[in-house]
Amino acid sequence: MNRDDEMLRYEFPPGEEPTVYTADICSEVGHEHCKGIDRTVEGYEGEAVFCICLCHRVIEGDPN
């Protein structure tokens, strides 16, 4: 799909979309220990699990 925002996108064919695993990792390990992604979550070892805590959000123009 052609878009004007210069973002590189890959569109998966129907039925081939990847599964995205999410969890509130910060609530489990604390903000200071969470890197935003963890591959050691019990039951999902080896899979990328992304933290959904708002401390990881990216806001354009925000220096933090």
Secondary structure, 3 states (H helix, E strand, C coil): CCCCCCCCCCCCCCCCCCCCEEECHHHHHCHHHCCCEECCCCCCCCCCEEECCHHHCCCCCCCC
